[in-house]
């Protein structure tokens, strides 16, 4: 999957699962080129806000994001930085 396709797939999954009011996705893979452990998967920075995060701890919020992206975590996402906006 190409970089732009990965970003759009991440956007689609997060939009479907979390209905975010803010969603910014940055593909930071180029800064990590050559990392053998990445195996071709990408590095992404995500900033988002969702009403589903209300009354949840930071760990619970991050778990919601990881659950939404579960199908991409093994093949398309190597590293994920999550910034939750409340």
C-alpha positions in Angstrom: 0.0 0.0 0.0 1.4 3.4 -0.9 1.8 6.3 1.5 -1.3 8.3 0.4 -3.4 5.1 0.4 -2.3 4.4 3.9 -3.2 7.9 5.1 -6.7 7.6 3.5 -7.2 4.1 4.9 -6.3 5.4 8.4 -8.7 8.4 7.9 -11.5 6.1 6.8 -11.1 3.7 9.7 -10.9 6.4 12.3 -13.8 8.4 10.8 -16.0 5.3 10.8 -15.1 4.1 14.3 -14.6 7.3 16.2 -16.4 10.0 14.2 -13.7 12.6 15.1 -14.4 16.3 15.1 -10.7 16.9 14.5 -8.5 14.5 12.5 -5.0 15.3 11.3 -2.7 12.6 9.9 0.9 13.1 9.1 2.9 10.4 7.4 6.4 10.6 9.0 7.7 7.5 7.2 10.4 9.3 5.2 12.1 10.4 8.4 12.5 6.7 9.3 13.6 5.3 5.9 15.9 2.4 6.2 14.7 1.1 9.6 14.9 -2.6 9.0 12.4 -3.4 11.8 9.6 -1.4 10.0 9.4 -4.0 7.2 7.9 -1.5 4.8 5.2 -0.3 7.2 4.8 3.4 7.9 5.3 5.8 10.8 2.3 8.1 11.4 1.4 11.0 13.7 -2.3 11.4 14.4 -4.1 14.3 16.2 -7.7 13.8 16.9 -10.7 14.7 19.0 -13.8 12.6 19.5 -16.8 12.6 21.8 -16.0 9.0 22.4 -13.0 10.1 24.4 -15.0 11.9 27.0 -14.7 10.5 30.5 -11.9 8.1 29.4 -8.3 7.9 30.6 -5.5 8.5 28.1 -4.8 4.8 27.9 -8.5 4.1 27.2 -8.5 6.8 24.4 -5.4 5.3 22.8 -6.9 1.8 23.0 -9.9 3.1 21.0 -7.6 4.4 18.3 -5.6 1.2 18.2 -8.8 -0.9 18.0 -10.0 1.2 15.1 -6.8 0.7 13.3 -6.3 -3.0 14.2 -6.5 -4.3 10.7 -3.6 -2.0 9.6 -1.3 -2.5 12.6 0.3 -5.7 11.5 1.0 -4.8 7.9 0.8 -1.0 7.2 1.6 0.8 10.5 4.9 0.3 12.2 4.8 3.3 14.5 1.9 5.5 15.7 2.1 8.7 17.6 -1.3 9.7 19.0 -2.2 13.2 20.3 -5.7 13.3 21.7 -7.4 16.7 21.9 -10.2 17.2 24.4 
